[in-house]
């Protein structure tokens, strides 16, 4: 069995990540709903390249659509892997720890990609407060996912060493 320190650290970080990924999902879903509602009235005055997309994000800049869609994907994948990771870590068997380790790495890489889009959006121009909140939460959850993946991999290495 894994030591209690790596297991409890991973468990606490997984619960925190589950909560933060839920916040990301809700915020990105709100931004998508807002964009769908405002597309018709806003995109009518745009030139042809911008009108071919089915959704136009009236807030933010041209990177906003990609960032919000990726944040929505990351939020759903992160919630799923955090929930299954909690179950795998509490189980404590070597195969469940390996499954949690693999899913945490996949979620970390997706979160890293979303963090790159968030940093690019911050770099391009100033956005409104809701998008700024989504960008900040995405950056924070990426680093927490890195620590969580590290804690799970520490538990895996302790299981393999035994």
C-alpha positions in Angstrom: 0.0 0.0 0.0 1.0 3.6 -0.6 2.1 5.7 2.4 -0.5 7.8 4.0 1.2 11.1 3.1 1.2 10.7 -0.7 -2.3 9.2 -0.6 -3.8 12.0 1.6 -2.1 14.7 -0.3 -3.3 13.3 -3.6 -6.8 12.9 -2.2 -7.0 16.6 -0.9 -5.6 17.9 -4.2 -8.1 15.8 -6.2 -11.0 17.2 -4.2 -9.7 20.8 -4.7 -9.2 20.2 -8.4 -12.7 18.8 -8.7 -14.1 22.0 -7.3 -11.9 24.2 -9.4 -12.7 22.3 -12.6 -16.4 22.6 -11.8 -15.9 26.4 -11.6 -14.1 26.4 -14.9 -16.9 24.3 -16.5 -19.6 26.6 -15.2 -17.8 29.8 -16.2 -16.9 28.5 -19.7 -20.5 27.3 -20.2 -21.8 30.7 -19.2 -19.4 32.4 -21.7 -20.6 30.0 -24.4 -24.2 30.7 -23.7 -23.6 34.4 -23.7 -21.8 34.1 -27.0 -24.6 32.1 -28.6 -27.2 34.6 -27.4 -25.2 37.6 -28.7 -24.0 36.1 -32.0 -26.9 37.1 -34.2 -27.0 40.7 -33.2 -23.2 41.2 -33.1 -22.0 39.2 -36.0 -24.3 40.8 -38.5 -22.1 43.9 -38.8 -18.8 42.0 -39.1 -16.9 41.4 -42.3 -17.1 38.0 -44.1 -14.2 36.1 -42.4 -15.6 36.7 -38.9 -19.2 35.9 -40.0 -18.5 32.3 -41.1 -18.1 31.0 -37.6 -21.3 29.8 -35.9 -20.4 31.6 -32.7 -18.9 35.0 -32.2 -17.6 36.0 -28.8 -18.6 39.7 -28.3 -16.4 39.9 -25.1 -12.6 39.6 -25.3 -10.6 39.3 -28.5 -10.1 36.9 -31.4 -8.5 34.3 -29.1 -11.5 34.2 -26.8 -13.5 31.6 -28.8 -10.7 29.1 -28.8 -9.9 29.6 -25.2 -13.5 29.3 -24.0 -14.1 26.1 -26.0 -10.8 24.6 -24.7 -11.6 25.7 -21.1 -15.0 24.0 -21.4 -13.3 20.8 -22.6 -10.7 21.0 -19.9 -13.3 21.5 -17.2 -15.3 18.5 -18.2 -12.2 16.2 -18.6 -10.8 17.6 -15.4 -14.0 17.0 -13.4 -14.2 13.4 -14.8 -10.6 12.5 -14.1 -10.7 14.1 -10.6 -13.8 12.2 -9.7 -12.4 8.9 -10.9 -9.0 9.8 -9.4 -10.6 10.2 -6.0 -12.1 6.8 -6.3 -8.9 5.3 -7.5 -6.8 6.8 -4.8 -9.2 5.7 -2.0 -9.1 2.2 -3.4 -5.3 2.1 -3.0 -4.5 -0.8 -5.3 -1.5 -0.6 -7.7 -3.7 -0.8 -10.8 -6.0 2.0 -9.6 -3.0 4.2 -8.8 -1.6 3.6 -12.3 -5.0 4.6 -13.8 -5.2 7.7 -11.7 -1.6 8.6 -12.7 -2.3 8.2 -16.4 -5.5 10.3 -16.3 -3.9 13.0 -14.2 -1.1 13.4 -16.8 -3.6 13.6 -19.6 -5.6 16.3 -17.7 -2.4 18.1 -16.9 -1.4 18.4 -20.5 -4.9 19.6 -21.5 -4.8 22.1 -18.7 -1.4 23.2 -19.9 -2.7 23.8 -23.3 -5.6 25.8 -21.9 -3.2 27.8 -19.8 -1.2 28.7 -22.9 -4.4 30.0 -24.5 -5.2 32.0 -21.3 -1.7 33.5 -21.3 -2.1 34.4 -25.0 -5.4 36.0 -24.3 -3.9 38.0 -21.5 -1.1 39.0 -23.7 -3.3 40.1 -26.7 -5.5 42.5 -24.9 -7.6 43.3 -21.8 -10.8 41.3 -21.3 -13.8 41.7 -19.1 -13.9 40.4 -15.5 -15.6 37.1 -16.2 -13.0 36.1 -18.8 -10.2 37.4 -16.6 -11.6 35.1 -13.8 -11.7 32.1 -16.1 -8.1 32.9 -17.2 -6.8 33.1 -13.6 -8.6 30.0 -12.5 -7.3 28.1 -15.5 -3.7 29.1 -14.6 -4.2 28.2 -11.0 -5.7 24.8 -11.7 -2.9 23.9 -14.1 -0.3 24.3 -11.3 -2.5 22.4 -8.9 -2.9 19.6 -11.4 0.9 19.5 -11.7 1.1 19.0 -7.9 -1.7 16.5 -8.0 0.0 14.5 -10.7 3.2 14.6 -8.8 1.5 13.4 -5.6 -0.2 10.5 -7.5 3.1 9.5 -9.1 4.8 9.6 -5.7 2.2 7.2 -4.5 2.8 5.0 -7.6 6.5 4.9 -7.0 5.9 3.9 -3.4 3.6 1.1 -4.4 6.2 -0.2 -7.0 9.0 0.0 -4.4 7.1 -2.3 -2.1 
